[in-house]
Amino acid sequence: MSLLSDLLNLNLSDTTEKIIAEYIWIGGSGMDLRSKARTLNGPVSDPAKLPRWNYDGSSTGQAPGEDSEVILYPQAIFKDPFRRGNNILVMCDAYTPAGEPIPTNKRFDAAKIFSQPDVVAEVPWYGIEQEYTLLQKNVRWPLGWPVGGYPGPQGPYYCGVGADKALGRDIVDSHYKACLYAGINISGINGEVMPGQWEFQVGPAVGISAGDELWVARYILERITEIADVVLSFDPKPIQVNPDFPG
């Protein structure tokens, strides 16, 4: 495992100018995230200078099998907290080969609105709260809960401290720091009312960048929970409510 860790942490800048760009997009459900990586010849800081790319939309619920090619347009760049160095995360939206936004591309219409001169002049600020729950992988039950059972009533968990109240803080703090490293304007975190449930906040962010930053923050959280072997849920009610545990 030490060799694997060494390879994962290789500093590419010691031997090559090439970098890895992880292209990220939203899948067909409107909530699932997808990504694929490609090699670039050197560092890039402007998304307009990144090449467009393609993927098989029939495998993501975004195109029919007989005409499955979908094109990724890079829209925003973030530093990659996983590969580090000059490597980047690239938030993209999706288009047909003819250049039309696919039906699940909601960013296209949002960008048109946010780019209108009267909207730009307003400098609209956004702050977004994102709640989520950490689930045990094999049973899909919240972290720290007895399998098939419920914790004690709510009260001590919200912004709580302690091994029996704050479940998954290592994941939460890793995510917090990774987002700051990436350049996301994450403004805070806190434990929520249910054990295993947490929240982070993105903003203030101006215009469409708020959406880009939120989606990349979600992607980073998905990657961290993948490493931790924990399942991430953005469902506001991932477990049927126990009448003795309202919330």
N, C-alpha and C positions, 0 to 999 in steps of 0.2 A: 504493500500500500504506500510506502514511503516513496518508491519510484514513481508511482502513479501521481502522487501529490506533487513531486518534483516536476513532472512533465506538465501538469496542469498549471503550475506557477512559473513556467518558463518565461523569461523576459525576452520577447521577440526582438526588441530594439537593440539587443546586444549583437544580433547576427543579421538582421534584415530590416529594410525600411517598410516592408509590406505590413499591412494591418488586416485585422478581421473585422468585418462589419456584419452585425446581426440585424437582419431586416425583420421587423415585427409588424404584424397586421392583425386585425380583428376578424375572426372566423364567421361562419354562416349563422351561428346562433345569435350573434350580436353581443355575446359576452365572452366566448372562448377566444383565447389568444393563440396565435401561431407565429413561428419564426423559423428562419433559415439563414445560414451564414455564408459569406463569400469573402474571397481574398481581394484586397485592393492594393495597388502598387505603392501607396503612401498615405500619410495622414490627410484627412478631409474634415473641414469644419463647416462647409456650406452644403446643405442638402441638395441645392440646385446643381452641384458638381458631382453628385453621386449618380451612378448608372441606374436606370430603371431595371427591374428584374421581373421574372414571371413565376407562376406556380400553377399547380393543377387544382383548379377550383372545384372539380367534381369530387375531390377528396375532402373539401372543407364545407360542402353544402352551398357553394356559391356559383356553380356553373354546371351545365349538363355534361354528361360523359362524352357526347359526340362533338362538343365544342368547349373544351375545358380550360383553355388557356386564359389566365387572368394576369394583368400587368400591375406590378407594384411601383408606385411613384413615391420616392423618398420625400418626407415632409419636415422632419425634425431630427436632430442629432443629439445624442447624449453620450457621456463617457461610460464605458463598460466597466462596472464594478467587479465583474467576474474574471474577465481576461486582463483588464487593466491596461497599463501602458497607453498607447495611442489607439487602441481598439475602441470601437464605438457600437452603440445601440442606435438603430435607425427606425423611427416611427414612420410607417407608410400608410397610404390608402390605396384602394384597388380599382382598376379600370378594365374595360374590355380592350382587346387589341385595337379596336377602332377609336379608342380614346374616350369612351363614354363611362361615367362612373357606374359601377355595378350597383344593384338595388340596395345592398347592405352598406354601401359607402355613404354614411351620414356626414362624414367630415366635409365632403365636397360642397354641400349646400351651406353648411355652417361657415366654411371659408369664404363663400360669396358674401354672406351677411357681414362677417367680421371685417372684410376688406372694403366695404362701402365707406366712402370718405366721411360721412356724417357719423358712422359708428366708430371709425378710427379716431375721430376728433374727440369722442367721449371718453376714450381710454377706459373701457369697461374692465373692472376688476372682479375676479371671482375667487371664492374660497370654497373648497369642496371637502366634505367629510366622507370618508369611506369606511364603513364597518365591515368586518369579516370575522369568520369563525375558523379555528384550527381544528381539524378532525383527525382522529386516529385512523391510520391508513386502512387497516384490515377490516375494521368494523364500521367505519364512517360515523363514529360517535365523537362528540367533542373531546378535545384534549383534557385529560384529568378527570373526566366523568367516569363513574363506574359503568362498565359495559352493560347496556340495556337498562341502566338506572339513571337516577337524577342526583344532582348535587344538592346541598342545602339551599334554602330559600335565598333569593337575591338580597343584597344588602352589603355584604363585605367585599364583593368582587369589583365594583365600579371604582376605578383608580386605586385598586387594592395593592397591597404589598405582602409578599409571603408565599411560600411554596404551595399552600393550600388555597390561595386566592388568585395569584397571578401565574397562569399556566401558559408557557410558551414565550416568556419574555426574551429568551435568547434569540428567537426568530424575529421578534418585534424590533429589538434593538439592532440586529443585523440589517434588517430592512431599512430602518431609520438612517443608519450610517451609509448604506449603499445608495439610497436615494440622494443624500447630500453629495456623495461622491459623484454621482451621475450628473448633477446639476439641476436636479428637480427641486423646486421650491417647496419642500415638505416642511410644514410649519409646526407639527407636533404629533404626538401619539398619546393614547391613554387606554387603559383597560376598560371594558364595557361591563354592563350589569350581569352578564352571563359568563361564568368561567369558561375560558377558551375563546372568548370573543374579545376583539380589540378594534381599535379605530385609529386611522391616521388622517391627517388633514393636508391638503395641497392648496397652496396659495398664500398670500394673494398672487394671482397670475393674471396677465392681461390677455383678453380675447381668446382666440382659439388655442393659444399655448396652454391654457388651463386643461383642456381636454387631452392634448398630447402628453402633458406631464402626468395626468392622472392615469392614463392608459399605460405609460411606461412604468409608473410606480406599481401598478397592478402586475405587470409583467415581471418586474424584479421580485415582487413578493411571491409570485408563482415559482420562480426559479429557486428562491431560497427555501420554500417549503418542499420543493422537489429534492433539494440536497438534504434537508432534514427528515425526509421520508414521512412527511405530514401532508394531509390533503387540505387544500384551501377552499373555502366556500364563501361566496359573496351573497348567498341567500340570506335575506333578513330574518327568516324563520327556518333554519336548517333542520330543527328537531321539533316534533309535535309537542306543544306546550303541556307541561304537567300542571294541573290545577293548583298544586301546592308550590309551584315555581312560576308565578306570573312574570311576564316580561318579554 
